[in-house]
Amino acid sequence: MGQLFESGTFFTGCNYWASHAGTSMWHDWSEKVVSKDLKTCASKGMKVLRVFPLWSDFQPVERMFGCGGEKMELRIRESPLPDTEEGSAGIDPVMMDRFEFFCREAEKNKLSLIVGIITGWMSGRLFVPPALEGVDILTDPEAIRLQVKFVRFFVKRMKRRKSILAWDLGNECNCLQSNGKVTSASAWLWMNSIVSAIRLEDETRPVVSGMHGLRVDEQSHWSIRNNAELTDILTTHPYPLFTPFCNLSEFNELPSPLHSTAESLLYADIGGKPCFVEEAGSLGPMQCSGERAAANMWTSLFSAWAHDLRGYVWWCGFDQNHLKHPPYDWIGMERELGLFTADHQPKHTAETMKKFTEYLGSLPFEKLPPRKTDAVCVLTYDQNHWKTAFSSFYLAKQAGLEFKFASASAPLPDSDFYIMPAISGFRVIDKHRYDVLLEKVKKGASLFVTCIDGVLQPFGDVFGCRIDYRTKKPSRTCFRLEGESFEMTCDSPITQKLIAEKGKILAKDSEGAPVLVQSSFGKGKVFFLSVPIEDSALESRNDFWKIYRKVFELSCGKISFPDKPPSVGITEHFDGKNTICILINYSSVPVKFKLGRSVSGCFPDFCKNGVISLPGNDGAAVIFSGPLSAGKKIRNP
């Protein structure tokens, strides 16, 4: 796998189209502009460019038809395909020469390239060869054959270029065809065809997914696991405007700065493969100011690095507001997304990317050791996986917990603490998986379940309480957590009431009915919360995170930094001698709190006399001697 994708390393970069032409760069070619563009990108500390050999330019084949619509041959601009390897693949040799030049310029500027080979979708427009217009690109046999021919020739020709870091399947290829005509199986077959074609010609480089909007559910059209099975590295394109349950706060205020990290960790943990943020962006000045975009970028860079997400790549390099062809003529949002203006003037975001690269280079360590985790978050059947994952990650961050995601449909990793949030529906978790989980609890682990309307059997004998009744009537529950003076309010699509039996009541509603119950199960502990706090956590002003912390502390002891405010996330990384903690303020409001232990070093130097002062949307690497002892920590494998 490419060195830039190694655990503990981190790269920055952008998605690149030439500043003068955008998607028309390959046929409206300018060596002078490309050379200047790449120098400009490298000057801001970028290490990686994601680049796109536009499919309709590189394989511009047209289908000829005879009498009565009989299919005849393929040609390029009326000319017969040459009797060459290029001709057999339907490739325009001029485009290949131009891409060779591009690779050489990247080498001169020490830029590595992620090449999106099947770029048939870009920024709201399809760019497919004329012969395939109107064809089902992902399922039609002839379409797949042409793609395989293109991929094999392109990779065979370009694999000698040292600047190429990885092969990307293409830009969001799950947009090439309507999902109504794609099944999980047909998506797998298409990916397998393209990946196999790449690896037939080049086994030395990793294959990158290039997809967005993947699902936990294995039966969905485009699942995380299918992508992880076939590719080496997963990708996210976490635009808040296009992602459900996002864009609910200002771009640099919680929960927005957690979005890219939460989605990427979900992919990495469920897929079991590395993941990086392949497309990030504010989506232009009509969404937020340049200052907020830069603040979000700085926070997100810190967060992606701290969570070993390998890289962060902005969309895109240069503004395209001077271009008149589609998609720029059609879609206003696509015109001002660059790190630079079209005339190469850097924006706040370009300077922020350079500053972060310089910051990493100034640290007294080269690689960040693996992040330690406190818990496993188990996503179950019949729930909205992304909403549940994002909201539970948000609550855990506020509470001071670090966890990894797991799916109820796969073997569960070992942990001392499991969270099964917002269970819903009749299936939840298959019995053989549930039995394994309960066996882990019997041996000493803890399990915390929160509930929408999910069904778990067995239930009462496990959780020390039973259901008095459930109705379909929506409800609003006011409840008070033990030891707290304030009430919390949680909405639910149903009404349910508990009866506590052997369990201890940790929270009651305004009528005195139990809401949160703790019980013992074997050597372990179990907790059941009858209201779905995750369902409204992303918009609620309730301090639901205090429930996460309370349950964890009853199970595993104090967190490492109990004085931290909820806007601060902290990851711990032990290198065998010292513990490096990455502290990130995900809010614009400055914070100050006691660390409660001696500090060996702080970068930047925000720490004085054991108290750290974090500016808004900023972070720091703090080094402590030896391991941290508070709570139980489980190192990620």
C-alpha angles and dihedrals in degrees: 000000000000114000091237089063095055117124112267094024126103135196135189129207148127142250107256137219119156113270094233101047115015110198091000092064096109097055094029089052127182121172090188094057094044092051092050092046093054093048089051093051093047091050090067095056098262117156101181138045123190106214135188128215094203106235097218090054098044098043102026097166121159126201115235118212131202136195115338091005095297111169112246128172136320117251138175113232091336093306122117116253109264119250091249137101088259091050093050089055093046092240126157105230092206090063092050091053090051091051089050089055090049091053092050091052090049089053091052090054095043091243122149120215132221103197118210097206103186099048100167095132123054133162096332101323136091118232105188129150112273089246090063101044109132092012125124095253098196100042108027110102094219091050091051092047091054091047092051091049091050094047095048094049095043094049093044091052098042103037092092091064108105094206093067109099101174145351115244117201088231141277111316092319089183084077094060094087137021112270088228088075097041126080130189088257096048091047089052091049092051093048092046090052093052096041092048090050090053094048094047087065103030125022094166102074130064121250115230122208100224090192131127134199097034121172136226090221108093092210094058119107093254114024130182092233096051089052092045092049093056106031134053100222130032125215139204131203098195104185107164095214093057098039120086116246092016134103087055094128139029111293094256098038129084131310094017099070089055094057101088092045095047094048094045093048089050090056094044095048098043093041098040090224133105116270134197136187100258098175123024129161149134093242092238144294094308088065101044143339123273089248093057091044090055092046091052091047093052092049093044092048090054091046096047091049093048091052095048095247091153099222150008120215122187127218104258150000104214138018115255102197093122094060121102104190126089133303088031092046090052106039121049093193091065096061107073107033100112133120083222135034117248089265092055100258109150119237127211089271094056091053090046092054091051091048092053093049089051090048093055090049091054096057121106091236132057102208132033111232118234117292117250120229135207102199150008118241109211115207112205140200123281096024133106096262099195096046091047093046095048096045095046090047089051093051092046092052091051090048094050097250129133119204143167125226126244134177125234087224093065137053111288120238117236117266141153091229131039127188118197102185131196098353112199140179135013100295106046096150131357114252096244090055092043091051090053091050092050090049089056088052092049088056093053111284122125127233126201117190126186119190143216100166102312124149120226122179123219093035118140096047089050104042102035093238139072138211114265093189145329128206134178091241111117113240144194114213123200111198141164125221116227111268094016126109097206132074127234125210125211130180121215133185088229140033119240134167129199133214113208116217118164092350126101116242112233098171135021133193124236090274093053096254117141117259102168119034130184124201141162123250115184107310092335139075131241130198128192124193114191096203125069102236091169091060091069103018095105092061103023124105091207117113093239089154088075088069091056091049094045093051092045093049091049087053107036110009132249123345117245096254109028093170096059116117118240093252091065123082120196129195123191124215120182117198096187093268110036137023116233112201122194110208116194128185104210091187132073090234115095115238137198128194144152118265093202096218141065117280123219095189142347125202112223094021098247093139126092125172094343094311121109123206112199119191118223115287091003138118144199141200110231121190123208126185114251128348123320111247105198116109127347117296127193118202114227113246 
